[in-house]
Amino acid sequence: MAKARTVEAIDREIEECKEELANVKGRETEVYTRIVGYYRAVKNWNKGKKSEFKQRVCFEPDFAAAAKDEKAAAPAASDAPASFIYFTKKTCPNCPAVKEYVEKLEIKHTGYVVDTAEGLDKAREYNVFAVPTVIFFDAEGKELYRAYSVKEIKAKLEAPVAQAV
């Protein structure tokens, strides 16, 4: 049988916890992010950029629900991508890994560097706002899906195989 606790005992525990928290010591965490095209410590930003950063919304996807939805929406084996295009940038820290991975795929593809005029025009044409971005197409040229990391690419490409088995 659970021991009954009084309101006073709970209040006392809360005060003890507050005292412990007041005595917690640590180091300031330096946050780097990209807002103007390059990575920089947030503490060095001007007032306007700091305000913009505070308005950003960070979220974690619900992977259980996403996996369920993805299984339902995953393309059949016959809908495997026929081609893809990818966009990278010279200074992007995540682009080399994606480029290396997609270049090994045995699917017709074209790569664009958004630092060039041609690459920037193609990025505008396909509404690409971040790099790396990989856009997969079916045989008719209809967009199937987009991926932004090696992990996402693997998940998208392996989904049809898993369903076909």
Residue pairs with C-beta under 8 A, 6 or more apart in sequence:
30 41
30 43
31 41
31 42
31 43
32 39
32 40
32 41
32 42
33 39
33 40
33 42
33 53
34 40
35 45
35 49
35 52
35 53
36 49
38 91
39 93
42 50
42 53
45 53
70 155
70 159
71 159
71 163
74 159
74 160
74 163
75 144
75 159
75 160
76 160
76 163
76 164
77 160
77 161
77 163
77 164
79 138
79 144
79 160
80 157
80 160
81 107
81 136
81 137
81 138
81 144
81 157
82 107
82 108
82 137
82 138
82 139
83 107
83 108
83 109
83 136
83 137
83 141
84 102
84 105
84 107
84 108
84 109
84 134
84 135
84 136
84 137
85 109
85 110
85 111
85 112
85 122
85 126
85 134
85 135
85 137
86 98
86 99
86 102
86 109
86 110
86 111
86 112
86 132
86 133
86 134
86 135
87 111
87 112
87 113
87 114
87 119
87 122
87 123
87 126
87 128
87 131
87 132
87 133
87 134
88 95
88 96
88 98
88 99
88 111
88 112
88 113
88 114
88 131
88 132
89 95
89 113
89 114
89 115
89 131
90 113
90 115
92 131
92 132
94 131
94 132
94 149
95 131
95 132
97 149
97 150
98 132
98 134
98 148
98 149
98 150
98 153
99 111
99 132
101 150
101 153
102 109
102 111
102 134
102 153
103 109
103 111
105 157
112 118
112 119
112 122
112 123
113 119
114 120
114 123
114 128
114 131
122 128
123 133
126 135
128 135
130 148
132 148
132 149
133 146
133 147
133 148
134 146
134 147
134 148
134 153
135 143
135 145
135 146
136 143
136 144
136 145
136 146
136 147
136 156
137 143
137 144
138 144
145 156
147 153
147 155
147 156
